[in-house]
Amino acid sequence: MASELPLTNDYAELLREGRPFLDVRAPVEFAESTLPNAHNLPLMTDSERQQVGIRYKEAGQNAAIELGHELVGGQVREARIAKWVDFANRHPEARLYCSRGGLRSRIVQQWLHEAGVTIPRVEGGYKSLRRFVLDELIENRIPGLPLMVVAGRTGTGKTRLLHQLPNPVDLEGLAAHRGSSFGRTLTPQPTQASFENALATALYQAHARGGPIHVEDEGRLIGRRVLPVPLQKRLGESPRMVLEQPLATRVENILEDYVIDMTRAFMERDGMETGFEAFRGFLLDALGRIRKRLGGLRHQQLEAVMQEALSQQWQSGDLDRHRDWIRTLLTDYYDPMYDYQLNQRDGRVLKQGGFDELVEWAVDANTQPLTEQESIRSA
């Protein structure tokens, strides 16, 4: 009987250990919100689930279950069981869930058991895991996390530095966005719920590893994703290191990230000519999004330089004209904005310096005990 098969409600262990999940919800549910390491192998397709839902409303639960068995029977059932068995064999440590840990996950667990494979089922399903993320990880754990914030002007290479530091959590990577108006990537951003799940889990796992958690300084938004309020507050009050780089280095970093790399990405996706036109639109749209803050005249001037740079790049591959609008945008727009935002932060600056200097300092500091003020709130 399915009721005799193993259950688990240790949500902390499931997320801390990064266990794989067999998510048997319908694809539309998975697309709306998911968890890290979750793999969607649904019991029912979206269409099948819709048909069963209609039958439930019209004729009740028993009739809906009967229709479900008709839709997912015979060869359809065997094909889906084969996929679940294959997943289970490749991920023996996996756990199984549906939306609320109810009928769908019990059916899949029973069918798998009959096929010779036993996977523990998550009690309460995805909804309970999501509630644990919101109530326990975000509301209770984040306020006490020992964060070390990586700050610095735009273009200094904070993300590059982050990945050289002990125990990093890449907030922008989790959001699939680099933060600024030019920060869109070709990978769609996750939904807000999926972003929160991945973010809270990554911070929880970093917390479990011990020592300061290095994160990049962020505002309220990363693209269209909103940082949880407790994390916004924690970023503002946490100690920070400040990466300093000459303007010329910052210009080259921006050129590489937003011109060279994005040109390549668009061309690889769309082909040379279509890809370059898509890249052109990406740059001009990004500049347009800060038009009001730039002012009409300054936006018009920068757009003209950008158009010249794009034409020069397409005709000859010369990137030098791009450096002109990048340099102007950094000194006239991003630097004053950074200075203002830095003054709004309460966290004290513990170290300023260049790339290698900060890496060495962070590695040494990672072995030192935290001060009482910066210590972790006990779990």
N, C-alpha and C positions, 0 to 999 in steps of 0.2 A: 504494500500500500504506500501511496505517496506520502501519507502522514508519518510513516515510519522512516522515511529517508532523511538524511542529515540536513539540518538548518543551521544558519549562523546569523547572529545579530551583533557580532563584534565589529562594528563599523570602523572603529579606530584602527584596528589591526588591518582590515581590508584595504584602507586607504594608505596607511603608513607603510605597509609592505608592498604596495603597488601591484596587488594581485590582478591578473586579467579577469575580465568579466564577460560572460556570455549573456548578452542583452537580447532577449527574445521578444521585445516590443516591436510594434510595426515600424517600418522605416520613417514614417512621418513623425512619430514620437521621438525616435532616435535623433532625427535632424533638429528637433526643437531644443533638445537638452540631453547631454550625455556626460559620461565620466571618463577620466583618463583610463587608458588600457581597456576600454569597452569595445567589444566587437559585436556588430549587429547581425545576428542570424535569426530572423523573426520566425515565430510560429505561424503568423499569418501576414500576408501582404496587406498593403493599405486598402486595396479593394475588398479583400476578404474580410478584413476587420470591419469595414464600413457595412458590408452586407450583414454580418453577424450583429452589429449594433442596431441596425434597423429591425432585424428579426426580434431582438431582445425587447425593443420598445413596443413592437406590435403584438408579440405572443409570449414574452416572458423568458426566463433564464433557461428552462429546459429546452425550449424550441431553439434558442440561440446556440446552446451547446450542441444540439443535434445537427444544426446547419454547419457549425464549425467542423464537426467530424466528417461531414459530407465533403466540405471544401478541402479539408486537409486529410485526405484519406488515400488509400491505395498507393500508387507510385509517387504522388506528391508527398505523402507522409514519409515514405521510405527515402526519397531524395533529401528531405530536410533532416531526417535522422542521421543520414550518412554525413551531412555537413557538420552536424553537432558532434558526432562521434570523432570526426577528423579533428575538429577544434579541440575537443577534450584530450585527445591523444597528444596533440602538440602543446597543450597547456594543462598539464595534469593538476596544477595548483589553482585552476580557475574556479570562479564562483558564478552562480546562475541567478538572474533576476528578470522579472517583468516589471510592470508599472508599480503594483502594490504587493508583490509577492503572493499573488492569488492564483487564479485558475490557470492562466497560461504557463507560468513557471512550474506549477505542480504537474501539469500535463507533460511538459518537456522533460522534467526531471524523471517522471515515471517512464516515459518512452525510452529515455537514455538508459535507465536502470534495466529495463527489459532487454536492451541491446548490449548489456554487459558493462556499462559505464555508469559510475555514480559521481555526481557533482553536487556538493552542498548548495542549497538554495538560500538566498539572502532573505531573511524574514523582513517583511514590510517592503521589499523590492526597492526600485529606484527612488520612490518617494521618501522612504526612510533614510536612505543614503544622502539624498539631497537635503533633508531636514538636518541631518548631522553636520553637513557642510555649513549650512546657514547658522544654526544655533550654537554648535560647539566650536567649529574651526574659525569661522569668521567673527562671530560676536565674542566668544570667550578666549580664543587662543591668540588672535592677531594683536590685541592690545598689549600683550606681554612679550611679543617676539623681540629678540635681540638683533635688530636690524642695524646694518652699517650701510649708509646710503652713499652711492657713487654719484657725485654732482660734477658739474662742469658746463662750460658754454657749449652751444650747439656746434657740432663738428669736431669736438676734441677726441672723440672715439671712446665714449663711455661704455658702449656695448662691447667693443673689443676688449677694453680693460676688464669689464665685468667677468668675461669668460676666462680670464687668467687668474681670477681671485678664488680663494677658498670658499666653498659652499655658496655658489651663486644661484639666484633665481631670476630668470630673464622675464620680466613682466611684459616687455614688448614682444618677445618671442611667443609667449602664451597668448597674447592678444592678436598676433599676426599683423602687427602694425608698428611703425617706428616712431610713432608719437607726434610728429610735427604734421603740418598741412601737406608736406611732401612724403609722408611716411607710409602711404598705402603700398602694399605689396600685391603680387598676383595671386597670393593665397587668400581666399575669403576669410574675413574675421569670423571666429566662432560666435554663436549666440551668446547673449549676456549670461545666461545660466551655465552654459558649458564653460565659458571663460572663468566664472566664479568657481566652478567645481575644480577646474584644472589649477587655478591660482591657489586656492585654499589647500589643495592636496600637495602641490609643490612646496608651499611654505611649511606645511606640516611635516613633510618628509625631510626638509632641510633642518627644521627644528630638531627632529629626532637624531640627525647626524651630529648635532652639537656644535657649539661655537657660534660666532656672529653669522648672520645670513646677509650676504651682500646683494643689494638690489639697486637698480638705477633710480635716480630721482625722477618722479613722474608727477604730473598734475592730476586733476580729477578724471580726465578722459585720456584713453589711448585709442586714437581713432574714434570709433563709435562705442567702444566698450568703457564702462564706468567702473573705476576702482571702488571696492566696498568702502564705505565711510570709515570703519575702524582702521583700514589700511591707509587711507588718506591722512588721517590724524597721526598714525604711527610714523609715516614718512616725514611729516612735518616736524616731529619732536625728536627724531632719532639722530644720533651723531652721524657725521658725514666726512667723507674724504672728497677733495676737490681736484679734479684732473685739469692741469694747465697745459696748453699747447699754443705755439705761435699761430698767428692768423694764417700764414701760408700753409701750415700743416692742416689746419682746419678746413681750408678751402679744398685741399687735395682729398681729404676724407669725404667731404660732401660730394665732390666730383665723382669719386669712385662709387659711393653708395647710390646716389640719385641720378647720375648720368650714365656712367659706364655700365654698372651692374643692371640698371633698369632697362637701358637700351638692349643689352644682351637678352634679358628675360623676355621682353616684348617680342624681339625678333625670333627667339627660339620658339615662342608660342604661336606667333602669327605669320612668320616669314619675314623676309628682309623689308620690303617696302611697306606692307600693311603694318608690320610690327613697329617700324619707325614712326608711322603716322599715329599709331596708338600711343607710343612714347611721347610724341609731340603733344597730344591731347592731355596726357597725364601731367606733364610739366606745366602747361598753360592752365589747366584746371586747378592744380595745386596753388599756383600763384593767385588765381582768381579767388580762391577761398579766403585769402587774407587781404583782399582788395580794400575793404572798409577800414581795416586797421592800418594799412599802408597809406591810405589817402589816394584820391583819384589820380593826381599828377604823378606821384611816385610809382604807383602801379603801372601807369601808362609807360613811363620811362623804362622800368624794369622789363615789362612785357616786350618792348621794342628790342632791348638788348637780348632777351631770351630768344626771340624770333630770329634775330641775326645769328645767334649761336647755333640754333637748330639748323638753319640753312647751311652754315659753314660746316657743321658736323656731317650733314648728309652729303654735301658736295665733295668734301676733301678728307673727312675724318678728323679735322683739326678741332680740338676741344677748348682752345684757349679762350674764346669769347664766352664760354660758359663760366670761366673763372671770374669774369667781370660781374655778372649778376649775382653769383654766389657770394663774392666778397662784399658787395654792397648790401645784400640782404643780411649777411651776418653782422656787419658793423652798425647798420642803421636800424635794423629791426630786431633780430634775435638777441643781440647782446644787451640792449636796454631792457628788453623783456626779462632776460635772465637775471639781471641785476635787481630788478624790482621783485621778482619771485624769490630770490635768495634772501632778501630782506624780510620776507614774510615767514621764513622758516625759523623755528625755535631751536632746532638741534645745533649743537656747537660743532664747529669745524675742527676735526682732530688732526688732519694732515692735508697739506696742499703740495702739489709737485707734479713731475712728469710721469709718464707711463711706467717706466721701469722702477722708478723710485717708489711709486704707490704699490706696485706689485710686491716689492720686497718688504715694504712696511706692513702691508696687509697680511702677508704670510707670517711675519714675526708676531703681529698683534693677535693673530688667530690662536696663538698658543697661550696668550695671557688671559688671566681671569677677568671677567667683566666686573665693572664697579657695581656697587649695590643699586645705584640708580638705573643702570643699564641691564641689570640682570633679568633673566627670564622669569616670568610669573610661573610658579609651579603648576604642572598639568593637573 
